[in-house]
Amino acid sequence: MKIGITADHAGFEKKEELKQLLKDNKYSFEDFGAFSYDATDDYSDIIIPLAKAISEGKIERGIAICGSGVGVSIAANKFSGVRATLITENYSAHQGVEHDNMNLMCLGGRVIGSALIWELTETFLNATFHEEERFKRRLNKVLEIEKNNFKEIN
């Protein structure tokens, strides 16, 4: 699985900790930045490379960290094919993948601690989309909304 990670200044320290844990646990990943702490960077800029890579199919799963996780989630969902969600607990970390085919987990570096970030990461990365008809039907409706540029569908 191709994994990408990114963070703005508010999530930079947590991203660096996560990188080490991913390495220690033999995960292969690509760091999309920030590559150094910059107190003036913006989540809306920092999410673009990772969201674009997911949209283009170059990355299968991504993890984005900003202060609350909200900003990167909002910005990432502007990219076609990106299903980004703010995650704060374990159930949603796996259920979002299993039922909704979530491909970008957004975390709040100022909201949750390193141990929980690692627990959520493992849960997210180990989950798989359930190929049941009801989940595929629902996902296809979401993809149709995206395809029609958010026009009403019936």
C-alpha positions as CSV (number, residue, x, y, z in Angstrom):
1,M,0.0,0.0,0.0
2,K,1.3,3.4,-0.9
3,I,1.0,5.8,2.1
4,G,1.5,9.5,2.1
5,I,1.7,11.9,5.1
6,T,1.7,15.7,5.5
7,A,1.4,18.3,8.1
8,D,1.4,22.1,8.6
9,H,3.2,23.8,11.5
10,A,0.6,22.8,14.0
11,G,1.0,19.1,13.1
12,F,4.7,19.1,12.2
13,E,6.0,17.7,15.5
14,K,3.4,14.9,15.5
15,K,4.1,14.1,11.8
16,E,7.8,13.7,12.6
17,E,7.0,11.3,15.5
18,L,4.6,9.4,13.2
19,K,7.3,9.1,10.6
20,Q,9.6,7.3,13.1
21,L,6.8,5.0,14.2
22,L,6.0,4.1,10.6
23,K,9.7,3.4,9.9
24,D,10.1,1.3,13.1
25,N,7.0,-0.8,12.0
26,K,8.3,-1.3,8.5
27,Y,5.6,0.8,6.7
28,S,6.7,2.4,3.4
29,F,5.5,6.0,3.1
30,E,6.1,9.2,1.3
31,D,6.4,12.5,3.2
32,F,4.7,15.3,1.3
33,G,5.8,18.0,3.7
34,A,6.2,20.2,5.6
35,F,9.9,19.4,5.6
36,S,10.8,21.9,8.3
37,Y,8.8,23.8,10.9
38,D,7.4,27.1,9.5
39,A,5.0,28.9,11.8
40,T,3.6,30.8,8.9
41,D,2.6,27.9,6.6
42,D,-1.0,27.3,5.8
43,Y,-2.9,23.9,6.0
44,S,-4.6,24.8,2.7
45,D,-1.2,24.9,0.9
46,I,0.4,21.9,2.7
47,I,-2.5,19.5,1.8
48,I,-2.3,20.1,-1.9
49,P,0.6,17.7,-2.8
50,L,-0.8,14.8,-0.9
51,A,-4.4,15.3,-2.0
52,K,-3.3,15.6,-5.6
53,A,-1.3,12.4,-5.3
54,I,-4.4,10.6,-3.9
55,S,-6.6,12.1,-6.5
56,E,-4.2,10.9,-9.2
57,G,-4.0,7.4,-7.7
58,K,-0.3,7.7,-6.8
59,I,-1.1,7.3,-3.1
60,E,-3.7,4.8,-1.8
61,R,-4.0,6.2,1.8
62,G,-2.9,9.4,3.4
63,I,-2.6,10.9,6.8
64,A,-2.7,14.7,7.2
65,I,-2.2,16.6,10.5
66,C,-3.0,20.2,11.3
67,G,-4.0,21.9,14.5
68,S,-7.5,20.4,14.7
69,G,-7.6,18.2,11.6
70,V,-10.6,20.2,10.4
71,G,-8.7,22.5,7.9
72,V,-6.9,19.7,6.1
73,S,-10.1,17.7,5.9
74,I,-12.0,20.6,4.3
75,A,-9.3,21.5,1.8
76,A,-8.5,17.8,0.8
77,N,-12.1,17.1,0.0
78,K,-12.0,19.7,-2.8
79,F,-9.9,17.1,-4.8
80,S,-11.7,14.6,-6.9
81,G,-11.4,11.1,-5.5
82,V,-10.3,12.2,-2.1
83,R,-12.4,11.0,0.8
84,A,-10.9,12.8,3.8
85,T,-12.3,12.7,7.3
86,L,-11.4,14.1,10.6
87,I,-10.8,11.1,12.9
88,T,-10.5,11.3,16.7
89,E,-11.4,7.7,17.8
90,N,-10.8,4.1,16.8
91,Y,-14.3,3.1,15.5
92,S,-14.3,5.8,12.8
93,A,-10.7,5.0,11.9
94,H,-11.7,1.6,10.6
95,Q,-15.4,2.1,9.9
96,G,-14.6,5.0,7.6
97,V,-12.5,2.7,5.4
98,E,-14.8,-0.4,5.7
99,H,-18.0,1.4,4.9
100,D,-17.1,4.6,3.1
101,N,-13.7,3.8,1.5
102,M,-12.0,6.7,3.3
103,N,-8.6,7.3,1.8
104,L,-7.3,10.2,3.9
105,M,-7.3,10.3,7.6
106,C,-7.1,13.8,9.1
107,L,-5.8,14.3,12.6
108,G,-5.6,17.2,15.1
109,G,-2.0,17.6,16.3
110,R,-3.1,20.0,19.0
111,V,-6.1,17.9,20.0
112,I,-4.9,14.3,20.4
113,G,-1.6,12.8,21.6
114,S,1.0,10.8,19.9
115,A,-0.1,7.4,21.4
116,L,-3.6,7.9,20.0
117,I,-2.3,9.1,16.7
118,W,-0.3,5.9,16.4
119,E,-3.3,3.8,17.4
120,L,-5.6,5.5,14.9
121,T,-2.9,5.2,12.2
122,E,-2.6,1.4,12.7
123,T,-6.3,1.0,12.7
124,F,-6.8,3.1,9.5
125,L,-4.0,1.4,7.6
126,N,-5.1,-2.1,8.6
127,A,-8.8,-1.6,7.6
128,T,-10.1,-2.6,4.2
129,F,-13.2,-1.5,2.3
130,H,-16.1,-4.0,2.6
131,E,-17.2,-5.0,-0.9
132,E,-20.8,-5.5,0.2
133,E,-23.5,-4.2,-2.2
134,R,-24.8,-1.6,0.2
135,F,-21.4,0.0,0.8
136,K,-20.6,0.0,-3.0
137,R,-24.0,1.5,-3.7
138,R,-23.5,4.3,-1.2
139,L,-20.0,5.0,-2.4
140,N,-21.2,5.1,-6.0
141,K,-23.7,7.7,-5.0
142,V,-21.0,9.8,-3.5
143,L,-18.9,9.4,-6.6
144,E,-21.8,10.4,-8.8
145,I,-22.3,13.6,-6.7
146,E,-18.6,14.4,-7.2
147,K,-18.8,13.6,-11.0
148,N,-21.8,15.9,-11.4
149,N,-20.0,18.7,-9.6
150,F,-22.4,18.6,-6.7
151,K,-25.5,18.9,-8.7
152,E,-28.6,17.2,-7.3
153,I,-28.9,13.6,-8.3
154,N,-31.9,11.3,-8.1
